[in-house]
Amino acid sequence: MPENAAVATFAGGCFWCIESEFRSLEGVLFTLVGYEGGELQNPTYRDITTGKTGHAEAIEIHYDADKITYRELLDHFLRKAHDPTQKDRQGVDVGSQYRSAVFYHNDGQKAEAEAAITAAQTDKVWKKPIVTEISPKSKFWLAEDYHQQYYEKYKEETGRDHVRVLFKKKNK
């Protein structure tokens, strides 16, 4: 691990999709998908899909802070990786488990998240207000193995590339 390794935790819809948005960024060492922000101990995907556990499908991004900053990850998250104006949903995925959230690991990350959201709002990146939650990180529960790097394994079956093209057209 690099000396300046760090971790960011975001939620923005289906974790299969959001994970694929970060894995290719220079400075990202690896990603994990899992469940963050709920009360149930050791939740499963089946538990999460009920929308009753309080968890969000989330991604934990392990990165080299000498190559990519937390702010750069935040800007990618808020401006490119998902639509932060949709409350409790992303596209056809609906429920609190698909909410947009930044789970901060320390006060510095909290301040950066607040500043990044303010900047995206000021820059009018989106036509609607950003509804991304900023919450303290709690226990990150690792999702089942078959969810890890799902998009890379099943790219053709997900339809994600087609959705990505439509998503980019909508926001131009």
Secondary structure, 3 states (H helix, E strand, C coil): CCCCEEEEEEEECCHHHHHHHHHCCCCEEEEEEEEECCCCCCCCHHHHCCCCCCCEEEEEEEEECCCCCHHHHHHHHHHHHCCCCCCCEECCEECHHHCEEEEECCHHHHHHHHHHHHHHHHCCCCCCCCCCEEEECCCCEECCHHHCCHHHHCHHHHCHHHHHHHHHHHCC
